[in-house]
Every structure is written in C-alpha cells, then in structure tokens.
Amino acid sequence: MWYEALPPLLIIGTLMYSYQITSTLITKAMFGNPYRRLTHDSWMRQMIHRDQMMAGDCFTQVGPETLPDE
C-alpha cells in the first residue's frame, strides 16, 4: 500500500536535510560564513570580485540593501 513508501521517504529526506545542515556548519566553521560562492563559472567569479570590491571580503555577501543611497 501507499504507507509502505513512507519509511524510505523519511530516511531519504532526513539524509538529504542532514547533508545540507552539515555542509552549512562545516563551511561556517572553516570560513566564518555559512554561504560560499564557487568559482566554476564566470558569473560566480564576477560576483566574488564584486563582493571583494564592495565589502572588502569575498565571504560577505553584498545585496542592494547595503549599497549607499548616493
């Protein structure tokens, strides 16, 4: 029946969620920020360069709310 599919779904969902939490905690412990940009494509390299220019640190994500109102 349909309820026989619930235990595998719960196990798979728990493993996927625990991977996400674990990688966030490890990245926060290593870099001081739970978010990390990858440099595999040119768009992410441009965003890293933008963050370094605007915030002075590539691990600080900069959004429109941090821009000056000039």
N, C-alpha and C positions, 0 to 999 in steps of 0.2 A: 504494500500500500504506500501511499504518499508519505506517511510519517516515518517510514524506514529510511528516507533520504535525509531526515533532519540531523542525525548524529554526524554523518560525513560533512554536511554543510556547516555545522557548528565547528567541527575540527578544522576544516579548511579556512573558514572565516577567522577563527581565533589565531591560526598560524599567520595568515596574511596581516592581520592587525598587529600582532606582536612583532612581526618584522618591521613594520612601519614605525612603531614606538621605539624599538631597539635601535634602528638606524638613526632616528632623531636624537636619542640620548647619546649615542656614541659620537655623532657629529657635534653636538653641543659640548661634550667633554673635550673633544680634540680641538675645536676651533672657537669655542665660546659663543657660537650662534647655531641654533638648530637647523638653519637653512644653509645650503651650499649650492653655489652655481657650478655647473660643469662647463668645461671648455671644449666640448666635442664639435660644436658648430660655431659659425661666425657670429650668429646673433647673441649667444651667451657670452662670447668673448667681448663683444661690444657692450653688453650690459655690465660685465665685470669692470671694463675700462671706465664706463660712466659712473659706477659706484665708487671707484677709486678717486675719480676727479671730484665728485660731489661730496662724498662723505669722508674721504681720506682713508677709507678702509674698504677692502673688497668684500668683507663679511657682513657689513652693514647694508641692508637693502634700503634703497632710497626710493621713495614714492613721491607723488605730486604734493602730498601734504607737508613734506619737508622743504620744498622749494621756497625761496624768498618771494615776497609779493611785490617785487620791483617791476 
